[in-house]
Amino acid sequence: MFIDTHLHVIDRSALNYPWLANVPDLDRDFLYETYATEAKRCGITKVLHMEVDVDPVIMQAETDYISRLGDLVAGAIVSCRPEEDGFAAYLERQKADPFVKGFRRVLHVVPDDVSEGALFRENVRRLSGTGLTFDLCTLPHQVSKVVALTDAAPDVQFVLDHCGNPDIKSNAFEPWSRGIAEIARRPNVAAKISGIVTNADPTSWTAENLRPYIEHVISSFGWDRVVWGSDWPVCTLANGLSTWVAATQAVLSGTAQTERSQLLCGNAQRLWKL
C-alpha cells in the first residue's frame, strides 16, 4: 500500500499558474482523473495534494478546488505566504478546515533572505501545536537556511521535499549528503522520498542511480521519519508514475516489510492523521 504525499493537479481552466509559461513541458492540463487511473493500478490508496504555486490571490480557490477532486484525495498541503502580515488570519481559516494538513512556501524560487525575516519565522512558529506541517522545498546550497528555520521553530513539524533536491545528473553526492545529515539532526524534520527522478538524467536514469541518494536519506533520518511522494506530473518528465513506483520498489526490495510499510504509508498516516 502506498500513500502518495506529493500530487500536483494542474487544471488551467480552473486556476491560474503564472510559472507554467516558463516550463513548456508542463504547460498543459494534468487532471486528477488521469492520475487516479494510474495511481490505483500502482497500489496508491490515499493522496495528499501539494500546492502548485498558483497566483497568490487564488490560494484559497486552489484549496477549495482540490477538496472536490475525488476519492483518493485525503487532504492538502496548501500554499501560504508567511512573509506577509495576513498570514495569521489565513492560518486561522485553514485551522478550521480538517482537509488542510499543512503548508508550503517554495524557498528556492525566492531570495534566501525571505525565510530569514522575523515575520516569516514568527508566522511559521504559529504552526506550533496545530498539527499542521510545513514543507521545505529547497536546494542543496540552502542547507543553512533550512537549519536556521527549523531551529527557530523547534515545535513545528517540517518535511523536506524531494530528498533535498540532489543533483544526481552531475553525481553531486557531496556536499549534498553532508547537508542531509545535518538537517536530519533536527528531530522536527522528516524527509520525503520524492522528486529525484527529474534530478537524474531523464532519459537514462536507473534505480541504481537513485539508490545511494534514497539510502542516504533513509539512513540519516531513520525509517520513522521518511515518507513517499510521486511528484506527479513532474515525474512524467522522467518516464512517469508507474516507473517511479517500480524504481522505489526495486530500491526497497531488500528491506524488511515493516520498514517499507513505515516509508510507504505508516509515517504519513501518523504525521497527517490520515
Backbone bond lengths (Angstrom), bond angles and torsions (degrees), N, CA, C in turn:
res aa  C-N    CA-C-N  psi(-1)  N-CA   C-N-CA  omega(-1)  CA-C   N-CA-C  phi
1 M - - - 1.456 - - 1.520 109.87 -
2 F 1.308 116.08 135.30 1.454 122.48 178.06 1.524 109.59 -115.76
3 I 1.315 116.74 139.97 1.459 121.70 160.92 1.517 106.54 -110.93
4 D 1.310 116.62 121.48 1.457 122.49 179.73 1.522 107.90 -90.80
5 T 1.329 116.67 114.54 1.463 120.87 -176.41 1.525 113.06 -96.88
6 H 1.350 116.86 13.53 1.465 117.23 -173.91 1.532 111.86 -153.74
7 L 1.312 116.05 68.92 1.466 121.97 174.68 1.524 109.50 -102.46
8 H 1.335 116.10 134.79 1.464 121.85 169.74 1.527 108.43 -111.56
9 V 1.306 117.12 129.02 1.463 121.34 170.29 1.520 107.88 -107.13
10 I 1.322 115.68 132.50 1.463 121.47 177.58 1.525 108.27 -117.22
11 D 1.300 115.81 116.66 1.467 122.41 178.16 1.520 107.46 -132.70
12 R 1.325 115.85 96.10 1.465 120.30 -173.69 1.524 112.76 -71.95
13 S 1.330 116.94 -15.93 1.465 119.14 176.39 1.529 111.17 -77.71
14 A 1.331 116.97 -17.69 1.458 120.79 -176.73 1.518 113.18 -107.50
15 L 1.355 117.31 -31.42 1.455 121.14 -172.25 1.526 110.27 -139.30
16 N 1.321 115.51 162.81 1.454 121.90 -178.01 1.523 110.27 -111.39
17 Y 1.347 116.05 125.29 1.455 122.85 -177.64 1.534 108.49 -121.23
18 P 1.331 119.72 88.13 1.474 121.20 -174.15 1.522 114.23 -56.26
19 W 1.323 118.29 -34.49 1.464 122.42 -174.49 1.523 113.09 -69.37
20 L 1.337 117.57 -20.68 1.461 119.77 -177.00 1.526 112.85 -61.95
21 A 1.313 117.55 -26.47 1.468 120.63 -179.85 1.523 111.78 -59.66
22 N 1.342 116.43 -24.03 1.467 120.72 -179.24 1.526 112.85 -97.75
23 V 1.348 117.27 2.14 1.473 121.24 -179.40 1.526 107.96 -131.48
24 P 1.333 117.41 77.92 1.468 120.16 -172.40 1.520 114.25 -58.55
25 D 1.329 118.57 -30.46 1.464 120.07 -178.82 1.529 112.92 -67.98
26 L 1.320 116.21 -19.65 1.467 120.13 178.82 1.529 112.61 -110.87
27 D 1.314 116.64 1.49 1.461 120.63 -174.98 1.530 111.07 -83.11
28 R 1.318 114.35 63.21 1.459 122.51 174.98 1.521 107.85 -158.70
29 D 1.301 117.29 174.95 1.452 120.02 -178.71 1.526 111.59 -76.74
30 F 1.323 115.06 134.61 1.467 123.01 170.44 1.524 105.62 -126.10
31 L 1.305 116.64 97.41 1.451 121.76 -167.87 1.524 112.63 -94.80
32 Y 1.314 115.29 156.66 1.452 122.03 -177.99 1.522 112.17 -55.95
33 E 1.323 117.82 -42.17 1.455 121.08 -176.38 1.521 111.60 -60.26
34 T 1.324 116.92 -38.49 1.465 121.20 178.33 1.527 110.03 -65.26
35 Y 1.321 115.84 -46.84 1.463 120.58 178.34 1.520 111.21 -61.29
36 A 1.325 117.42 -48.36 1.460 121.51 -171.48 1.520 112.05 -61.68
37 T 1.318 117.43 -37.75 1.465 120.33 179.74 1.522 110.91 -59.25
38 E 1.329 116.38 -48.28 1.465 120.51 -179.33 1.524 111.02 -72.63
39 A 1.322 117.03 -39.36 1.462 120.60 -177.04 1.524 111.54 -61.32
40 K 1.311 117.21 -43.27 1.464 120.25 -179.62 1.528 110.60 -64.74
41 R 1.309 117.16 -35.62 1.462 120.11 176.72 1.522 111.39 -66.30
42 C 1.326 117.17 -27.80 1.470 121.91 -179.99 1.516 112.72 -84.89
43 G 1.327 118.21 -6.07 1.454 121.09 -178.94 1.506 114.57 93.25
44 I 1.326 118.23 10.49 1.464 121.73 177.61 1.528 108.50 -76.74
45 T 1.326 115.84 126.42 1.463 120.85 -173.57 1.527 113.67 -112.50
46 K 1.330 117.06 -22.44 1.461 121.59 176.42 1.517 109.09 -143.57
47 V 1.329 115.04 154.50 1.459 120.59 -175.79 1.524 109.81 -140.31
48 L 1.327 115.60 141.18 1.459 121.56 163.94 1.518 108.13 -105.65
49 H 1.317 116.14 129.53 1.465 118.74 175.42 1.524 109.19 -84.21
50 M 1.332 114.74 135.29 1.457 121.70 177.62 1.528 109.64 -103.16
51 E 1.309 115.98 131.47 1.467 120.99 -179.64 1.521 111.38 -49.71
52 V 1.337 116.09 151.16 1.470 121.39 -172.36 1.529 110.56 -119.04
53 D 1.340 116.76 27.56 1.464 122.08 176.13 1.531 111.29 53.16
54 V 1.335 114.87 52.42 1.454 119.78 175.16 1.525 109.73 -68.88
55 D 1.311 116.16 169.02 1.459 121.04 171.94 1.535 108.22 -50.38
56 P 1.338 118.30 127.85 1.466 120.00 -173.70 1.523 114.93 -54.92
57 V 1.316 117.90 -26.81 1.468 119.30 -178.19 1.520 112.11 -71.54
58 I 1.339 117.68 -12.19 1.468 120.02 -179.28 1.523 111.92 -119.21
59 M 1.338 117.53 26.47 1.461 119.86 178.32 1.527 110.94 -58.29
60 Q 1.331 117.08 -44.39 1.462 119.48 179.50 1.520 111.23 -66.20
61 A 1.329 116.41 -36.02 1.467 119.92 178.80 1.521 111.17 -62.95
62 E 1.339 117.18 -35.30 1.460 119.76 177.02 1.525 110.33 -63.83
63 T 1.321 117.09 -45.92 1.460 120.30 179.27 1.527 111.07 -60.53
64 D 1.317 116.71 -43.76 1.464 120.86 179.54 1.528 110.75 -61.97
65 Y 1.320 116.60 -41.01 1.463 121.50 179.75 1.531 110.19 -64.71
66 I 1.320 117.29 -46.49 1.463 121.01 -177.28 1.530 111.13 -64.19
67 S 1.313 116.96 -34.61 1.467 120.12 -177.19 1.524 112.47 -64.39
68 R 1.331 116.82 -15.24 1.464 120.62 -178.41 1.530 112.53 -104.72
69 L 1.338 118.44 9.47 1.460 119.96 -168.36 1.521 114.90 -69.27
70 G 1.331 117.68 -60.18 1.457 117.40 -173.72 1.504 113.54 177.07
71 D 1.328 115.76 -176.64 1.454 122.36 -167.19 1.520 114.62 -68.77
72 L 1.320 119.53 -28.00 1.458 120.36 -178.66 1.525 112.97 -74.81
73 V 1.314 117.59 -26.05 1.469 121.41 -169.20 1.526 110.23 -78.07
74 A 1.338 115.46 113.58 1.461 121.83 -175.93 1.520 112.71 -100.62
75 G 1.323 117.10 -5.83 1.453 120.04 -179.23 1.509 110.92 167.58
76 A 1.328 115.46 -178.69 1.459 120.34 -175.89 1.519 111.08 -140.82
77 I 1.323 115.22 142.15 1.459 122.92 165.03 1.525 104.97 -96.67
78 V 1.312 117.12 114.68 1.457 120.86 -167.38 1.525 111.91 -102.06
79 S 1.301 114.33 160.40 1.457 121.52 179.40 1.522 110.57 -71.94
80 C 1.333 116.29 155.74 1.465 120.39 178.45 1.525 109.53 -159.13
81 R 1.325 115.55 167.63 1.452 122.68 176.60 1.532 108.69 -134.39
82 P 1.334 117.46 79.56 1.467 119.47 -178.16 1.526 113.98 -63.59
83 E 1.313 116.92 -15.56 1.462 119.84 -179.90 1.526 112.20 -79.27
84 E 1.340 117.96 -1.61 1.460 121.21 -175.88 1.526 111.45 -110.05
85 D 1.329 115.18 152.76 1.457 121.32 -177.49 1.523 112.88 -62.72
86 G 1.323 117.36 -27.60 1.454 120.15 -176.10 1.510 115.23 -78.21
87 F 1.332 117.76 1.23 1.464 119.26 -174.77 1.520 112.66 -63.38
88 A 1.325 117.98 -39.78 1.470 120.29 -175.93 1.527 111.01 -59.72
89 A 1.317 117.01 -44.28 1.465 120.15 178.72 1.519 110.75 -68.18
90 Y 1.338 116.38 -38.88 1.467 121.02 177.75 1.531 110.32 -61.24
91 L 1.327 116.48 -42.66 1.463 120.82 179.11 1.530 110.88 -61.03
92 E 1.309 116.98 -42.64 1.460 119.36 -179.51 1.522 111.40 -60.30
93 R 1.326 117.21 -38.46 1.468 120.17 178.00 1.525 110.75 -66.54
94 Q 1.319 117.03 -40.82 1.462 120.20 -178.19 1.531 111.36 -70.51
95 K 1.325 117.66 -34.84 1.460 121.15 178.53 1.525 111.61 -60.66
96 A 1.317 116.21 -26.99 1.464 120.52 -178.76 1.523 112.68 -80.98
97 D 1.328 116.56 -5.78 1.466 121.28 -176.29 1.525 109.53 -110.76
98 P 1.325 119.31 107.77 1.475 120.52 -177.98 1.522 113.52 -65.23
99 F 1.328 118.28 -14.50 1.457 121.26 177.44 1.526 111.15 -70.51
100 V 1.319 117.45 -27.23 1.466 122.34 -179.09 1.522 109.15 -81.09
101 K 1.329 116.09 122.88 1.466 122.17 -176.58 1.527 113.25 -109.18
102 G 1.328 117.29 -14.64 1.451 119.46 -178.08 1.515 110.75 176.78
103 F 1.340 114.48 -172.37 1.461 121.70 -174.96 1.528 110.09 -134.04
104 R 1.330 114.38 158.65 1.459 119.54 170.21 1.514 109.94 -146.34
105 R 1.323 114.84 139.21 1.460 123.82 168.16 1.516 105.26 -128.64
106 V 1.338 118.02 109.05 1.467 121.04 -178.79 1.523 108.83 -63.56
107 L 1.330 116.79 122.21 1.455 120.70 -172.25 1.520 114.03 -96.84
108 H 1.337 117.77 -11.79 1.470 116.73 178.98 1.529 112.51 -88.88
109 V 1.331 117.68 3.99 1.467 120.42 176.67 1.523 111.22 -109.11
110 V 1.330 117.05 4.42 1.460 121.77 177.77 1.523 108.33 -127.18
111 P 1.325 118.59 161.67 1.471 120.06 176.85 1.522 111.24 -57.08
112 D 1.323 116.13 146.68 1.462 120.92 -177.34 1.528 112.66 -56.97
113 D 1.337 116.48 -30.71 1.464 117.76 -174.83 1.526 113.19 -74.73
114 V 1.333 118.07 -6.71 1.466 119.52 177.70 1.523 110.38 -60.75
115 S 1.337 116.71 -47.01 1.466 119.97 -178.07 1.523 112.65 -75.33
116 E 1.333 116.91 -8.89 1.460 121.02 179.86 1.521 112.80 -92.21
117 G 1.330 116.56 -8.19 1.455 120.36 -177.99 1.515 112.58 -67.11
118 A 1.321 116.28 146.93 1.460 121.38 -178.61 1.528 111.14 -62.23
119 L 1.335 117.56 -40.68 1.455 120.09 -179.59 1.519 111.01 -67.14
120 F 1.326 117.65 -41.73 1.462 121.76 177.94 1.531 109.90 -56.36
121 R 1.306 116.98 -49.32 1.467 120.73 -176.80 1.528 111.20 -69.51
122 E 1.319 116.59 -38.64 1.462 119.30 176.77 1.529 110.26 -60.72
123 N 1.314 116.42 -43.13 1.464 119.96 -178.82 1.519 112.18 -68.82
124 V 1.319 117.85 -38.70 1.460 119.77 176.67 1.529 110.00 -63.56
125 R 1.329 117.44 -37.96 1.468 119.98 177.75 1.521 112.24 -62.99
126 R 1.317 116.96 -21.54 1.470 120.41 177.57 1.535 111.93 -63.00
127 L 1.329 117.40 -17.08 1.463 120.43 178.71 1.525 112.37 -75.21
128 S 1.318 117.20 -13.21 1.469 120.94 179.91 1.527 110.26 -55.37
129 G 1.315 116.10 128.77 1.449 121.04 176.52 1.508 115.52 79.85
130 T 1.331 118.08 -1.16 1.465 120.44 -178.59 1.522 112.96 -89.47
131 G 1.344 117.60 -19.15 1.457 120.91 -172.93 1.512 113.37 80.90
132 L 1.330 117.01 0.32 1.461 122.04 179.11 1.524 109.81 -91.74
133 T 1.328 116.20 137.65 1.461 121.85 -177.05 1.522 110.87 -95.39
134 F 1.341 115.57 169.02 1.461 121.61 174.97 1.526 107.99 -130.94
135 D 1.337 116.63 115.42 1.461 121.27 179.06 1.515 110.31 -82.02
136 L 1.331 115.13 138.18 1.459 123.39 178.71 1.520 108.65 -109.50
137 C 1.316 116.77 114.61 1.466 121.28 175.91 1.515 107.23 -113.96
138 T 1.337 115.29 101.47 1.452 122.06 -171.87 1.521 110.25 -136.12
139 L 1.319 115.74 174.96 1.459 122.92 177.50 1.533 109.51 -109.59
140 P 1.339 117.47 162.00 1.469 119.55 -175.14 1.524 114.78 -55.23
141 H 1.329 118.21 -33.65 1.461 119.21 -178.25 1.527 112.75 -73.68
142 Q 1.325 117.80 -5.16 1.465 121.29 -178.33 1.533 112.90 -100.37
143 V 1.308 117.03 19.34 1.468 120.63 -178.82 1.523 110.96 -55.03
144 S 1.313 117.82 -43.43 1.466 119.84 -178.02 1.522 110.97 -62.90
145 K 1.322 117.95 -32.92 1.463 121.43 177.89 1.522 110.47 -68.82
146 V 1.337 116.63 -40.57 1.465 121.09 177.68 1.522 110.06 -63.01
147 V 1.315 116.38 -47.08 1.461 120.99 -178.60 1.529 110.59 -61.45
148 A 1.320 116.86 -45.03 1.465 120.20 -178.06 1.522 111.38 -63.83
149 L 1.330 117.23 -42.05 1.458 120.58 -178.35 1.522 111.41 -68.97
150 T 1.321 116.79 -44.80 1.469 119.22 -178.52 1.526 111.38 -69.59
151 D 1.317 117.79 -31.57 1.467 120.33 175.09 1.527 111.39 -71.04
152 A 1.329 116.61 -30.97 1.468 120.46 -179.56 1.521 112.34 -73.75
153 A 1.336 117.16 -17.00 1.467 121.54 -179.50 1.530 108.77 -133.84
154 P 1.331 117.86 67.74 1.473 120.94 -171.82 1.522 113.91 -66.93
155 D 1.317 117.82 -17.16 1.461 120.55 -179.47 1.523 113.07 -97.29
156 V 1.320 116.77 6.67 1.466 122.22 177.91 1.519 108.88 -101.15
157 Q 1.324 117.00 137.89 1.465 121.89 176.10 1.516 109.72 -86.20
158 F 1.336 116.49 116.31 1.462 122.81 177.15 1.526 109.68 -102.89
159 V 1.333 115.63 154.28 1.465 122.04 176.11 1.526 107.48 -131.46
160 L 1.327 116.83 119.92 1.460 122.19 179.62 1.524 109.62 -84.56
161 D 1.320 116.49 113.32 1.459 121.39 -177.26 1.528 111.77 -73.56
162 H 1.320 115.23 149.77 1.471 124.22 165.29 1.527 113.89 56.01
163 C 1.342 115.42 37.23 1.482 119.81 179.28 1.523 112.42 55.25
164 G 1.324 117.25 25.28 1.456 119.70 -177.49 1.512 113.82 75.06
165 N 1.326 117.54 16.03 1.474 123.84 175.74 1.530 114.50 54.88
166 P 1.320 118.40 58.78 1.473 119.85 176.04 1.525 111.58 -66.30
167 D 1.322 116.34 149.34 1.468 121.55 176.81 1.528 108.05 -87.76
168 I 1.320 115.73 80.38 1.464 121.09 -175.92 1.525 110.88 -69.46
169 K 1.306 115.91 -35.13 1.474 119.53 -178.50 1.519 111.37 -58.41
170 S 1.322 116.69 -33.83 1.467 121.13 -179.35 1.521 112.82 -97.04
171 N 1.350 116.72 8.83 1.471 121.63 -178.87 1.524 111.92 55.70
172 A 1.336 116.32 38.28 1.461 121.13 -176.07 1.527 110.76 -89.23
173 F 1.323 116.03 63.03 1.461 120.54 -178.96 1.531 111.31 -65.88
174 E 1.303 115.68 -37.05 1.463 121.06 172.48 1.526 107.84 -107.27
175 P 1.333 119.28 143.30 1.467 128.53 3.18 1.540 113.58 -88.02
176 W 1.340 117.13 7.65 1.479 119.22 -179.53 1.520 111.41 -51.76
177 S 1.332 117.61 -45.95 1.462 120.42 -174.44 1.530 111.62 -63.27
178 R 1.327 117.37 -36.40 1.468 119.75 177.60 1.525 110.38 -66.90
179 G 1.327 115.42 -38.11 1.454 119.16 178.06 1.519 112.49 -63.95
180 I 1.329 116.34 -40.98 1.464 120.17 178.03 1.520 110.62 -61.73
181 A 1.312 116.53 -44.55 1.461 120.35 179.68 1.524 111.36 -61.23
182 E 1.326 116.41 -38.38 1.464 120.02 179.28 1.527 111.11 -68.00
183 I 1.327 117.09 -44.67 1.469 120.27 178.67 1.524 110.31 -62.27
184 A 1.329 116.35 -39.94 1.467 121.13 -176.62 1.523 112.41 -65.45
185 R 1.323 118.54 -16.66 1.462 120.85 176.04 1.519 111.45 -67.80
186 R 1.325 117.60 -15.45 1.468 121.72 179.03 1.525 108.91 -87.45
187 P 1.330 118.48 113.89 1.466 120.06 -176.03 1.514 113.87 -67.54
188 N 1.328 117.95 -13.82 1.461 121.35 -179.97 1.527 112.79 -92.04
189 V 1.344 117.30 15.12 1.462 121.21 177.82 1.518 109.62 -121.13
190 A 1.328 116.15 131.03 1.464 123.20 169.01 1.525 107.64 -109.97
191 A 1.320 116.53 165.56 1.466 120.85 -178.12 1.515 110.42 -122.91
192 K 1.308 114.61 145.59 1.462 121.28 -178.69 1.530 109.77 -108.70
193 I 1.328 115.39 121.70 1.470 121.11 174.75 1.519 106.42 -82.43
194 S 1.308 114.91 95.01 1.469 121.00 -173.99 1.516 108.85 -161.61
195 G 1.324 115.94 162.61 1.449 120.89 166.38 1.506 118.16 72.80
196 I 1.329 119.12 -9.14 1.458 118.61 -168.73 1.527 113.36 -81.45
197 V 1.324 118.28 -15.77 1.472 117.77 178.65 1.522 110.88 -63.51
198 T 1.315 117.74 -30.20 1.464 120.00 179.62 1.520 111.77 -84.58
199 N 1.351 117.41 -5.96 1.462 120.57 172.18 1.527 111.77 -91.72
200 A 1.331 115.40 -9.19 1.463 120.75 174.50 1.528 108.75 -94.69
201 D 1.331 116.87 -179.84 1.461 120.09 175.31 1.527 108.06 -67.65
202 P 1.335 118.82 116.09 1.468 120.40 -172.05 1.517 114.24 -64.24
203 T 1.315 117.98 -18.73 1.467 120.09 -176.91 1.519 113.64 -101.43
204 S 1.332 118.31 -15.86 1.470 118.69 -172.59 1.526 114.25 -134.23
205 W 1.325 119.33 5.72 1.456 119.71 -177.79 1.522 110.74 -65.96
206 T 1.329 115.27 154.43 1.461 122.38 175.56 1.529 108.61 -133.57
207 A 1.307 116.04 168.41 1.461 119.90 176.00 1.520 111.09 -58.02
208 E 1.320 117.28 -34.51 1.462 120.27 -179.56 1.524 111.83 -69.50
209 N 1.326 117.98 -29.45 1.461 119.99 173.44 1.526 111.39 -63.41
210 L 1.326 115.10 -36.95 1.465 120.56 -176.32 1.525 112.81 -82.44
211 R 1.333 116.29 -26.40 1.467 121.32 -170.61 1.526 113.80 -50.78
212 P 1.353 120.44 -51.66 1.469 117.84 -174.74 1.525 113.09 -62.74
213 Y 1.311 116.50 -29.71 1.467 120.00 -179.83 1.522 110.35 -74.20
214 I 1.324 116.63 -45.38 1.463 120.60 178.07 1.522 110.26 -63.10
215 E 1.325 116.25 -45.96 1.467 119.56 -177.30 1.530 111.53 -65.58
216 H 1.326 117.22 -35.17 1.463 119.10 178.92 1.527 110.77 -67.22
217 V 1.321 117.42 -41.23 1.468 120.25 178.48 1.526 110.19 -62.67
218 I 1.328 116.32 -45.46 1.470 119.58 -179.39 1.529 111.12 -64.46
219 S 1.320 116.81 -43.79 1.476 118.83 -178.86 1.527 111.16 -67.22
220 S 1.332 117.10 -30.77 1.466 120.47 -179.95 1.519 112.01 -74.66
221 F 1.333 116.47 -44.15 1.468 120.90 -175.27 1.522 112.56 -90.86
222 G 1.321 117.43 -26.15 1.461 120.38 -174.70 1.519 110.90 87.80
223 W 1.325 115.54 156.58 1.466 120.51 -174.67 1.522 113.05 -65.71
224 D 1.322 117.93 -19.05 1.459 119.19 -177.69 1.527 113.01 -91.26
225 R 1.339 117.35 3.34 1.476 120.21 179.38 1.530 112.14 -130.43
226 V 1.308 117.02 34.34 1.467 121.25 176.64 1.525 109.43 -132.28
227 V 1.328 115.73 142.92 1.464 122.83 176.19 1.527 107.96 -131.83
228 W 1.317 116.13 170.94 1.468 121.02 -175.67 1.530 110.35 -119.47
229 G 1.335 115.91 144.83 1.460 120.52 176.75 1.511 111.34 -145.33
230 S 1.326 115.75 149.60 1.464 119.89 -177.91 1.524 112.95 -84.49
231 D 1.344 116.89 -32.81 1.464 122.25 -170.16 1.535 110.69 56.79
232 W 1.323 116.42 35.29 1.467 120.82 173.41 1.520 108.57 -75.11
233 P 1.340 120.49 137.00 1.464 127.94 8.15 1.521 115.06 -94.21
234 V 1.343 117.80 5.75 1.468 118.50 -179.77 1.527 110.37 -59.21
235 C 1.323 116.60 -34.42 1.468 119.65 179.38 1.523 112.78 -64.46
236 T 1.327 117.87 -18.15 1.472 119.55 177.91 1.527 111.55 -66.90
237 L 1.327 117.35 -17.11 1.460 120.74 176.43 1.525 111.10 -73.27
238 A 1.331 116.65 -10.95 1.472 121.34 -179.91 1.524 109.83 -132.73
239 N 1.324 116.66 44.88 1.472 125.96 171.37 1.518 115.71 90.94
240 G 1.331 119.80 -8.67 1.447 119.16 165.72 1.506 117.59 103.35
241 L 1.329 113.97 178.87 1.455 123.03 -173.15 1.521 112.95 -61.80
242 S 1.324 118.08 -51.32 1.459 120.88 -175.79 1.525 111.43 -60.93
243 T 1.320 116.92 -38.38 1.461 120.83 179.59 1.527 110.92 -67.14
244 W 1.330 116.90 -40.85 1.463 120.43 178.27 1.531 110.61 -66.58
245 V 1.321 117.89 -40.03 1.468 120.21 176.00 1.532 110.20 -60.77
246 A 1.329 116.55 -44.99 1.467 120.50 -179.92 1.527 111.08 -62.71
247 A 1.329 117.18 -40.78 1.467 120.25 178.73 1.520 110.93 -64.43
248 T 1.319 116.40 -40.88 1.468 120.35 177.04 1.522 110.78 -59.25
249 Q 1.317 116.21 -46.56 1.457 120.47 179.62 1.530 111.30 -62.63
250 A 1.330 116.55 -37.50 1.464 119.78 179.70 1.527 111.05 -65.27
251 V 1.321 116.68 -43.90 1.463 120.36 -179.40 1.525 111.03 -66.00
252 L 1.325 116.84 -34.52 1.465 121.01 -176.79 1.521 113.51 -90.09
253 S 1.314 117.80 1.09 1.465 121.04 -169.64 1.525 113.69 -60.53
254 G 1.311 118.00 -28.11 1.456 119.75 -178.17 1.510 114.61 -93.10
255 T 1.322 117.87 6.11 1.458 121.06 -176.43 1.527 110.80 -96.53
256 A 1.315 115.87 165.31 1.458 121.21 -179.87 1.528 110.53 -70.86
257 Q 1.317 116.16 148.40 1.455 120.83 179.78 1.527 111.59 -58.36
258 T 1.319 117.25 -38.48 1.461 119.59 -179.99 1.519 111.39 -63.74
259 E 1.334 116.99 -36.69 1.461 120.53 178.69 1.522 110.70 -69.32
260 R 1.334 116.60 -44.87 1.469 119.63 178.39 1.519 110.99 -60.36
261 S 1.315 116.38 -40.08 1.464 120.28 -178.81 1.521 111.49 -64.36
262 Q 1.328 116.99 -36.13 1.466 120.02 176.48 1.522 110.84 -61.26
263 L 1.321 115.67 -48.90 1.460 120.75 -177.81 1.525 111.92 -66.52
264 L 1.305 117.05 -44.47 1.466 120.67 -170.50 1.519 113.67 -83.04
265 C 1.346 117.94 -22.54 1.466 117.33 -179.53 1.526 113.90 -151.30
266 G 1.322 118.87 -43.20 1.455 121.09 -170.01 1.518 114.44 -60.87
267 N 1.324 117.08 -45.37 1.462 119.47 -178.22 1.517 111.75 -66.73
268 A 1.324 117.59 -37.75 1.461 120.96 177.37 1.521 110.90 -64.98
269 Q 1.328 116.35 -41.28 1.461 119.47 176.98 1.514 111.21 -57.84
270 R 1.321 115.72 -41.23 1.469 120.04 -178.12 1.524 111.83 -73.35
271 L 1.332 117.80 -46.90 1.458 121.38 -175.69 1.512 112.11 -62.70
272 W 1.335 116.41 -41.77 1.465 120.26 -173.86 1.524 113.03 -111.23
273 K 1.337 116.82 9.99 1.464 121.55 177.22 1.537 111.09 52.99
274 L 1.323 114.33 52.88 1.469 120.94 -179.57 1.522 111.77 -90.65
